[in-house]
Amino acid sequence: MVQAVINLNEREARVLNIVKGKFGLKNKSEAINLIIDEYEQEFLELKLKPEFVKRLEKLEKQKGIPFKNIAELRKIIGE
């Protein structure tokens, strides 16, 4: 675990106390961790473009090619 000393102004400390109380957290450290987790999910996670999602949905609906083993698959695709 990494420890850090941070400087907060009065407003920022008040916001941490509100988050701490709203979610029933034990201390400001847990409030900071919660805020970081929420930020990560909202802003840092990769979002797929709508066009790509539509292509994936279209591919999921297509019927696959049946084969019994790798040799048969290679024969079908011409390898």
C-alpha positions as CSV (number, residue, x, y, z in Angstrom):
1,M,0.0,0.0,0.0
2,V,1.3,3.4,-0.9
3,Q,0.8,6.3,1.6
4,A,0.6,9.9,0.6
5,V,0.3,13.2,2.3
6,I,-2.2,15.4,0.5
7,N,-3.2,19.0,1.0
8,L,-6.9,19.8,0.8
9,N,-8.7,23.1,1.0
10,E,-11.8,23.4,3.1
11,R,-14.2,22.7,0.2
12,E,-12.4,19.5,-0.8
13,A,-12.3,18.2,2.8
14,R,-16.0,18.9,3.0
15,V,-16.7,16.9,-0.2
16,L,-14.7,14.0,1.2
17,N,-16.7,14.1,4.4
18,I,-20.0,14.1,2.4
19,V,-18.8,11.1,0.3
20,K,-17.6,9.3,3.5
21,G,-21.0,9.9,5.2
22,K,-23.1,9.1,2.1
23,F,-21.5,5.7,1.5
24,G,-20.9,4.8,5.2
25,L,-17.1,4.8,4.9
26,K,-14.8,4.6,7.9
27,N,-12.4,7.3,6.9
28,K,-11.3,9.8,4.2
29,S,-8.9,7.3,2.8
30,E,-11.8,5.0,1.8
31,A,-13.6,8.0,0.4
32,I,-10.6,8.9,-1.8
33,N,-10.4,5.3,-3.0
34,L,-14.1,5.3,-3.9
35,I,-13.7,8.5,-5.9
36,I,-10.7,7.1,-7.7
37,D,-12.5,3.9,-8.6
38,E,-15.5,5.8,-9.9
39,Y,-13.2,8.1,-12.0
40,E,-11.5,5.1,-13.4
41,Q,-14.7,3.4,-14.5
42,E,-16.2,6.6,-15.9
43,F,-13.3,8.1,-17.7
44,L,-10.5,5.6,-18.2
45,E,-12.2,2.5,-19.3
46,L,-12.1,1.9,-23.0
47,K,-15.4,2.6,-24.7
48,L,-16.3,0.9,-28.0
49,K,-17.5,3.0,-30.9
50,P,-21.2,2.4,-31.8
51,E,-20.2,1.4,-35.3
52,F,-18.0,-1.4,-34.0
53,V,-20.7,-2.6,-31.6
54,K,-23.1,-2.9,-34.5
55,R,-20.6,-4.9,-36.5
56,L,-20.1,-7.2,-33.6
57,E,-23.8,-7.7,-33.2
58,K,-24.1,-8.5,-36.9
59,L,-21.3,-11.0,-36.7
60,E,-22.9,-12.7,-33.7
61,K,-26.0,-13.4,-35.7
62,Q,-24.2,-15.0,-38.6
63,K,-24.2,-18.8,-38.9
64,G,-20.8,-20.5,-38.4
65,I,-19.1,-23.1,-40.6
66,P,-19.3,-26.5,-39.1
67,F,-16.2,-28.7,-39.1
68,K,-15.1,-31.8,-37.2
69,N,-11.4,-31.2,-36.8
70,I,-8.6,-28.8,-37.7
71,A,-7.7,-30.8,-40.8
72,E,-11.3,-30.4,-42.1
73,L,-11.3,-26.7,-41.3
74,R,-8.0,-26.2,-43.2
75,K,-9.5,-28.0,-46.2
76,I,-12.6,-25.7,-46.1
77,I,-10.6,-22.4,-45.9
78,G,-8.1,-23.7,-48.5
79,E,-4.9,-23.9,-46.5
